[in-house]
């Protein structure tokens, strides 16, 4: 049928009408697909709904001060190392339950040096910081003051910084090897003996000697182990120069090269303190001896009667501290919450929980002591008393780290 002029006009109008109706249905999502909003045009804003160009769906590295947490309270992000998470996580659960609707502490972990650098660079902005050693807290504050002209961690303020526990770095080995190793590694010159074992100058009765420590470029136990090496080397050479200079001397470089000959620096060692210790427990045959925290070794000893520890003379000690940061991202409410958390951790109940995790209280008392647990495992080498030494300055151990990286790798 041939359309007349008026018929064509009517058909044209019908087509337009159907098109407009279909467009509206699609736009409303009624039985069809919702068209995507054009960038920068949704609700008249560019970017996200609050008009900011940066999304709030980050990795929780910042504090997000205005955001309430899951229990309805102000969020307090705590940054610590994986090896320190057990006791802290328990106390966080208790603190959050007690303060539901007021505060909620959340925890994130990173190896010690990486966490330190993340704070200094601003990549992480926690409210609370629990380093594996006060040396890292001191270094963060030192660098922050040099960059910003103000303090980030006031270690002299008991409301902002407290040390709760201590744990020495020990040699961990097996019972069948301890009889040979204890006179050497527990003697007057443990790192001289370790150097002789690694280089082959002293022969182990079972063949090639294998030693391992966590990466000092990442992990606190490795950092303290390297500091212990530097301290011992200084004692043996008469300390005729500063630790900073000694760390870059040709003699200490030669020391590290000899250690390297017997060093097993595998993926678990590179992954940090916890990873290395777990690898040793799974398969002690991979290493003849490792360095680790006393608390980790004591926790594993009861179910691993073949595990034996040897205390270096002197030993370096890891202290367990928590700090409230004074960064610009910390609100008054978060500062108050952080201080209350620090006080909560210092209660007898909380400290008693830490002793159950095999930490030595920083201030032992008749109520709070690890002596009974240590004495119970005396046959495996654990001691209530040990000789300790102060870690060389951070700058010196950092110089030693540079030598480690050049000679052994990262």
Secondary structure, 3 states (H helix, E strand, C coil): CCCCHHHHHHHHHHHHHHHHHHHHHHHHCCCCCCCCCCCCCHHHCCCCCCCCCCCCCCCCCCCCCCCECCCCCEEEEEEECHHHHHHHHHHHHHHHHHCCCCEEEEEEECCHHHHHHHHHHCCCCCCEEECCCHHHHHHHHHHHHHHHCCCCCCCCCCCCEEEEEEEEEEEEEEHHHHHHHHHHHCCCCHHHHHHHHHHCCCCECCECCCEECCCCCCCHHHHHHHHHHHHHHHHHCCCCCCHHHHHCCHHHHHHHHHHHHCECCCHHHHCCHHHHHHHHHHCHHHCCEEEEEHHHHHHHHCCCCCEEEECCCCECEEEEEEEECCCCCCCHHHHHHHHHHHHHHCCHHHHHHHHHCCCEECCCCCCCCCHHHHHHCHHHCCCCCCCECCCCCHHHHHHHHHHHHHHCCC
